[in-house]
Amino acid sequence: MNFNPHALFLAAAVLLMAVLAWFNGQPVAAGLILAPWDLLAHFAVFFVLALLLLWGLGPQRLWLVVLLAIAYAAFDELRQLTLPGRHAEWMDFAADVLAVAAGMAIGLRLLRIPGSCLSRN
């Protein structure tokens, strides 16, 4: 049986989204990270999510990666409108989108490293 790092990255992305969906639905999540550090937390999480999706799905599915990551960011913010004590913020969504762009840029660069386990060659 061959080790498939791409499947592992994709599974990690799905797990990250599931954990975030569960955690963000908990009452304790409201106000856990104070401004402006909450924007850094959003950036870090969506940067990692973009990397995992890119490395899992591959650069040939770049638009799918972008669509999934940004759709999840929108879902995350809109869902907060339905949760007591939570509210959606445009700045959070903007941090998520910037993180996806940064994750894509760096992830694509890392895919070009010869001999990398990320290479699909």
Residue frames as a rotation matrix with the C-alpha (Angstrom) as fourth column:
MET 1
0.581 0.814 0.000 0.00
0.814 -0.581 0.000 0.00
0.000 0.000 -1.000 0.00
ASN 2
-0.381 -0.718 0.583 1.41
0.718 -0.627 -0.302 3.38
0.582 0.303 0.754 -1.05
PHE 3
-0.274 0.196 -0.942 1.34
0.743 -0.579 -0.336 6.39
-0.611 -0.792 0.013 1.23
ASN 4
-0.075 0.341 0.937 -0.75
0.829 -0.502 0.249 9.18
0.555 0.795 -0.245 -0.32
PRO 5
-0.758 -0.276 -0.591 0.10
0.602 -0.645 -0.472 12.54
-0.251 -0.713 0.655 1.29
HIS 6
-0.861 0.459 0.218 -2.56
-0.234 -0.739 0.632 14.29
0.451 0.494 0.744 -0.78
ALA 7
0.049 0.895 -0.444 -5.34
0.267 0.416 0.869 12.22
0.962 -0.162 -0.219 0.78
LEU 8
-0.178 -0.208 -0.962 -3.88
0.977 0.077 -0.198 12.97
0.115 -0.975 0.189 4.20
PHE 9
-0.975 -0.197 -0.104 -3.89
0.205 -0.977 -0.066 16.73
-0.089 -0.086 0.992 3.52
LEU 10
-0.521 0.849 0.095 -7.47
-0.277 -0.273 0.921 16.58
0.808 0.453 0.377 2.28
ALA 11
0.148 0.540 -0.829 -8.58
0.652 0.577 0.492 14.58
0.744 -0.613 -0.266 5.33
ALA 12
-0.540 -0.425 -0.727 -6.84
0.831 -0.409 -0.378 17.12
-0.136 -0.808 0.574 7.59
ALA 13
-0.947 0.240 0.216 -8.69
-0.146 -0.915 0.375 19.97
0.288 0.324 0.901 5.83
VAL 14
-0.079 0.971 -0.225 -12.06
-0.031 0.223 0.974 18.26
0.996 0.084 0.013 6.34
LEU 15
0.044 0.016 -0.999 -11.19
0.918 0.395 0.047 17.55
0.395 -0.919 0.003 9.97
LEU 16
-0.878 -0.410 -0.249 -10.15
0.472 -0.827 -0.304 21.19
-0.081 -0.385 0.919 10.52
MET 17
-0.678 0.688 0.258 -13.46
-0.357 -0.616 0.702 22.42
0.642 0.384 0.663 9.07
ALA 18
0.165 0.760 -0.628 -15.44
0.316 0.563 0.764 19.98
0.934 -0.325 -0.147 11.24
VAL 19
-0.253 -0.343 -0.905 -13.58
0.962 0.015 -0.274 20.97
0.108 -0.939 0.326 14.41
LEU 20
-0.992 -0.116 0.057 -14.05
0.114 -0.993 -0.032 24.67
0.061 -0.025 0.998 13.63
ALA 21
-0.348 0.935 0.073 -17.77
-0.247 -0.166 0.955 24.19
0.904 0.314 0.289 12.96
TRP 22
0.254 0.414 -0.874 -18.18
0.684 0.562 0.465 22.35
0.684 -0.716 -0.140 16.26
PHE 23
-0.466 -0.546 -0.696 -16.03
0.883 -0.336 -0.327 24.74
-0.055 -0.767 0.639 18.31
ASN 24
-0.966 0.071 0.250 -17.56
-0.010 -0.971 0.239 27.89
0.260 0.228 0.938 16.85
GLY 25
-0.099 0.993 -0.069 -21.00
-0.036 0.065 0.997 26.61
0.994 0.101 0.029 17.81
GLN 26
-0.084 -0.005 -0.996 -20.07
0.913 0.400 -0.079 26.43
0.399 -0.916 -0.029 21.49
PRO 27
0.863 0.482 0.148 -21.15
0.378 -0.813 0.444 29.29
0.334 -0.327 -0.884 23.79
VAL 28
0.563 -0.711 -0.421 -17.65
0.445 -0.168 0.879 29.49
-0.696 -0.682 0.222 25.26
ALA 29
-0.125 -0.651 0.749 -16.25
0.988 -0.013 0.154 30.47
-0.091 0.759 0.645 21.84
ALA 30
0.627 0.425 0.653 -17.85
0.516 -0.854 0.060 33.94
0.583 0.299 -0.755 22.02
GLY 31
0.803 -0.316 0.506 -15.21
-0.461 -0.867 0.191 36.47
0.378 -0.386 -0.841 23.03
LEU 32
0.864 -0.502 -0.040 -12.59
0.443 0.720 0.534 33.81
-0.239 -0.479 0.845 23.71
ILE 33
-0.264 -0.938 0.223 -9.98
0.949 -0.212 0.232 35.68
-0.170 0.273 0.947 21.66
LEU 34
0.403 0.437 -0.804 -10.13
0.443 -0.862 -0.246 39.45
-0.801 -0.257 -0.541 22.00
ALA 35
0.849 -0.086 0.521 -9.67
0.436 -0.440 -0.785 42.01
0.297 0.894 -0.336 19.22
PRO 36
0.362 0.106 -0.926 -7.36
-0.919 -0.130 -0.373 42.51
-0.160 0.986 0.050 17.40
TRP 37
-0.612 -0.698 0.371 -5.95
-0.652 0.711 0.264 39.05
-0.448 -0.080 -0.890 18.08
ASP 38
0.149 0.746 0.648 -9.11
-0.005 0.656 -0.754 37.42
-0.989 0.109 0.102 16.77
LEU 39
0.800 0.088 -0.594 -8.16
-0.559 -0.252 -0.790 38.62
-0.220 0.964 -0.153 13.28
LEU 40
-0.254 -0.952 -0.170 -4.78
-0.966 0.258 -0.003 36.93
0.047 0.163 -0.985 13.63
ALA 41
-0.487 0.161 0.859 -6.53
-0.268 0.908 -0.322 33.73
-0.831 -0.387 -0.399 14.71
HIS 42
0.664 0.748 0.019 -8.85
-0.143 0.151 -0.978 33.93
-0.734 0.647 0.207 11.67
PHE 43
0.486 -0.553 -0.677 -5.85
-0.872 -0.252 -0.419 34.51
0.061 0.794 -0.604 9.42
ALA 44
-0.529 -0.780 0.333 -3.88
-0.809 0.583 0.081 31.59
-0.257 -0.227 -0.939 10.87
VAL 45
-0.178 0.537 0.824 -6.76
-0.084 0.827 -0.557 29.11
-0.980 -0.168 -0.103 10.63
PHE 46
0.810 0.586 -0.030 -7.73
-0.066 0.039 -0.997 29.99
-0.583 0.810 0.070 7.07
PHE 47
0.188 -0.849 -0.495 -4.09
-0.982 -0.177 -0.069 30.13
-0.029 0.499 -0.866 5.96
VAL 48
-0.682 -0.424 0.596 -3.68
-0.496 0.867 0.050 26.53
-0.538 -0.261 -0.802 7.15
LEU 49
0.192 0.840 0.508 -7.03
0.057 0.507 -0.860 25.53
-0.980 0.194 0.050 5.62
ALA 50
0.756 0.052 -0.653 -5.98
-0.600 -0.345 -0.722 26.94
-0.263 0.937 -0.230 2.24
LEU 51
-0.302 -0.938 -0.169 -2.67
-0.952 0.287 0.110 25.06
-0.055 0.194 -0.979 2.37
LEU 52
-0.570 0.107 0.814 -4.36
-0.218 0.936 -0.275 21.78
-0.792 -0.334 -0.511 3.29
LEU 53
0.538 0.831 0.140 -6.99
-0.010 0.172 -0.985 22.11
-0.843 0.529 0.101 0.57
LEU 54
0.548 -0.406 -0.731 -4.40
-0.832 -0.357 -0.425 23.09
-0.089 0.841 -0.533 -2.04
TRP 55
-0.535 -0.844 0.025 -2.07
-0.842 0.536 0.069 20.25
-0.072 0.016 -0.997 -1.15
GLY 56
-0.416 0.461 0.784 -4.97
-0.096 0.835 -0.542 17.82
-0.904 -0.301 -0.304 -0.91
LEU 57
0.610 0.773 0.178 -6.77
0.158 0.101 -0.982 18.74
-0.777 0.627 -0.061 -4.13
GLY 58
-0.148 -0.790 0.596 -3.76
0.869 0.184 0.459 19.92
-0.472 0.586 0.659 -6.13
PRO 59
-0.576 -0.195 -0.794 -2.98
0.005 -0.972 0.235 23.09
-0.817 0.132 0.561 -8.08
GLN 60
-0.951 0.271 0.150 -4.97
0.184 0.105 0.977 21.89
0.249 0.957 -0.149 -11.10
ARG 61
0.008 0.985 -0.174 -8.10
0.838 0.089 0.539 22.44
0.546 -0.150 -0.824 -8.96
LEU 62
-0.861 -0.501 -0.085 -7.08
0.471 -0.725 -0.503 25.91
0.191 -0.473 0.860 -7.81
TRP 63
-0.600 0.685 0.413 -10.51
-0.482 -0.722 0.496 27.49
0.638 0.099 0.764 -8.31
LEU 64
0.336 0.702 -0.628 -12.18
0.160 0.615 0.772 24.68
0.928 -0.360 0.094 -6.37
VAL 65
-0.287 -0.548 -0.786 -9.74
0.898 0.133 -0.420 25.24
0.334 -0.826 0.454 -3.51
VAL 66
-0.973 -0.072 0.220 -10.46
0.026 -0.979 -0.203 28.99
0.230 -0.191 0.954 -3.48
LEU 67
-0.227 0.972 0.068 -14.22
-0.440 -0.165 0.883 28.41
0.869 0.170 0.465 -3.73
LEU 68
0.282 0.323 -0.903 -14.27
0.525 0.736 0.427 25.87
0.803 -0.594 0.038 -0.89
ALA 69
-0.535 -0.591 -0.604 -12.12
0.826 -0.214 -0.522 27.96
0.180 -0.778 0.602 1.44
ILE 70
-0.953 0.193 0.233 -14.02
-0.201 -0.980 -0.011 31.21
0.227 -0.057 0.972 0.87
ALA 71
-0.041 0.978 -0.204 -17.41
-0.275 0.185 0.943 29.47
0.960 0.095 0.261 0.99
TYR 72
0.084 0.023 -0.996 -16.43
0.805 0.588 0.082 27.96
0.588 -0.808 0.031 4.33
ALA 73
-0.883 -0.422 -0.206 -15.36
0.466 -0.731 -0.499 31.41
0.060 -0.537 0.842 5.58
ALA 74
-0.632 0.727 0.269 -18.76
-0.506 -0.650 0.567 32.82
0.587 0.222 0.778 4.56
PHE 75
0.193 0.686 -0.701 -20.54
0.175 0.679 0.713 29.88
0.965 -0.261 0.011 6.20
ASP 76
-0.364 -0.444 -0.819 -18.56
0.862 0.173 -0.476 30.44
0.353 -0.879 0.320 9.39
GLU 77
-0.999 -0.030 0.011 -19.52
0.025 -0.947 -0.320 34.12
0.020 -0.320 0.947 9.59
LEU 78
-0.417 0.909 -0.002 -23.16
-0.568 -0.259 0.782 33.70
0.710 0.327 0.624 8.52
ARG 79
-0.032 0.366 -0.930 -23.68
0.467 0.828 0.310 30.85
0.884 -0.424 -0.198 10.96
GLN 80
-0.811 -0.361 -0.461 -22.75
0.568 -0.295 -0.768 33.18
0.141 -0.885 0.444 13.80
LEU 81
-0.726 0.614 0.311 -25.89
-0.517 -0.785 0.341 35.21
0.454 0.087 0.887 13.05
THR 82
0.233 0.862 -0.451 -27.92
-0.304 0.505 0.808 32.25
0.924 -0.051 0.380 14.32
LEU 83
-0.068 -0.363 -0.929 -25.93
0.714 0.633 -0.300 31.67
0.697 -0.683 0.216 17.52
PRO 84
0.903 0.425 -0.061 -26.68
0.330 -0.596 0.732 33.42
0.275 -0.682 -0.678 20.83
GLY 85
0.694 -0.626 -0.356 -23.95
0.097 -0.409 0.907 35.83
-0.714 -0.664 -0.223 21.86
ARG 86
-0.337 -0.811 0.477 -22.25
0.651 0.165 0.741 35.68
-0.680 0.561 0.473 18.45
HIS 87
0.682 0.514 -0.520 -22.23
-0.065 -0.665 -0.744 38.08
-0.729 0.541 -0.420 15.53
ALA 88
0.459 -0.485 0.744 -20.76
0.883 0.343 -0.322 38.11
-0.099 0.805 0.586 12.05
GLU 89
0.452 -0.388 -0.803 -18.06
-0.037 -0.908 0.418 40.65
-0.891 -0.160 -0.425 11.20
TRP 90
0.995 -0.085 -0.060 -16.83
-0.068 -0.093 -0.993 41.80
0.079 0.992 -0.099 7.81
MET 91
0.311 -0.944 0.108 -13.29
-0.943 -0.321 -0.088 42.18
0.118 -0.075 -0.990 9.17
ASP 92
0.008 -0.250 0.968 -13.24
-0.443 0.867 0.228 38.51
-0.896 -0.431 -0.104 10.18
PHE 93
0.757 0.341 0.558 -14.35
0.321 0.549 -0.771 37.52
-0.570 0.763 0.306 6.68
ALA 94
0.859 -0.491 -0.143 -11.74
-0.440 -0.568 -0.695 39.86
0.260 0.661 -0.704 5.14
ALA 95
0.029 -0.869 0.493 -9.00
-0.932 0.156 0.329 38.27
-0.362 -0.469 -0.805 7.30
ASP 96
0.256 0.153 0.954 -10.19
-0.010 0.988 -0.156 34.84
-0.967 0.031 0.254 6.14
VAL 97
0.962 0.163 0.219 -10.07
0.216 0.040 -0.976 35.82
-0.168 0.986 0.003 2.45
LEU 98
0.567 -0.823 -0.035 -6.62
-0.792 -0.532 -0.300 37.41
0.228 0.197 -0.953 2.80
ALA 99
-0.031 -0.557 0.830 -5.40
-0.698 0.606 0.381 34.27
-0.715 -0.568 -0.408 4.55
VAL 100
0.615 0.301 0.729 -6.72
0.266 0.791 -0.551 32.09
-0.742 0.533 0.406 1.73
ALA 101
0.958 -0.284 -0.042 -4.86
-0.161 -0.409 -0.898 34.26
0.238 0.867 -0.438 -0.81
ALA 102
0.224 -0.925 0.308 -1.64
-0.974 -0.219 0.053 34.11
0.019 -0.312 -0.950 1.23
GLY 103
0.111 -0.124 0.986 -1.98
-0.385 0.909 0.157 30.37
-0.916 -0.397 0.053 1.79
MET 104
0.887 0.249 0.390 -2.50
0.255 0.439 -0.862 29.80
-0.385 0.863 0.326 -1.92
ALA 105
0.774 -0.627 -0.090 0.53
-0.522 -0.550 -0.652 31.91
0.359 0.551 -0.753 -2.87
ILE 106
-0.067 -0.836 0.545 2.87
-0.976 0.168 0.138 30.21
-0.207 -0.522 -0.827 -0.42
GLY 107
0.282 0.259 0.924 1.37
-0.227 0.954 -0.198 26.78
-0.932 -0.154 0.327 -1.01
LEU 108
0.995 0.083 0.046 1.89
0.030 0.184 -0.982 27.06
-0.090 0.979 0.181 -4.77
ARG 109
0.403 -0.915 0.009 5.51
-0.845 -0.376 -0.379 28.08
0.350 0.146 -0.925 -4.19
LEU 110
-0.136 -0.454 0.881 6.13
-0.802 0.573 0.171 25.09
-0.582 -0.683 -0.442 -1.95
LEU 111
0.706 0.459 0.540 4.63
-0.058 0.797 -0.602 22.76
-0.706 0.393 0.589 -4.57
ARG 112
0.887 -0.378 -0.264 7.42
-0.348 -0.172 -0.922 23.80
0.303 0.910 -0.284 -6.94
ILE 113
0.158 -0.869 0.469 10.19
-0.917 0.047 0.397 22.46
-0.367 -0.492 -0.789 -4.70
PRO 114
0.104 -0.164 -0.981 11.80
-0.707 0.682 -0.189 19.55
0.700 0.713 -0.045 -6.61
GLY 115
-0.585 -0.363 -0.725 11.50
0.052 0.875 -0.480 16.19
0.809 -0.319 -0.493 -4.88
SER 116
-0.705 0.381 0.598 8.92
-0.709 -0.381 -0.593 17.46
0.002 -0.842 0.539 -2.41
CYS 117
-0.858 0.477 0.191 6.34
0.412 0.860 -0.302 14.98
-0.308 -0.180 -0.934 -1.13
LEU 118
-0.091 0.846 -0.525 3.82
-0.037 -0.530 -0.848 17.63
-0.995 -0.058 0.079 -2.22
SER 119
-0.575 -0.199 -0.793 4.77
-0.753 -0.250 0.609 17.24
-0.319 0.948 -0.006 -5.86
ARG 120
0.465 0.813 0.352 2.26
-0.500 0.569 -0.653 15.31
-0.731 0.128 0.670 -7.95
ASN 121
0.263 -0.451 -0.853 4.99
-0.919 0.152 -0.364 14.11
0.294 0.880 -0.374 -10.35
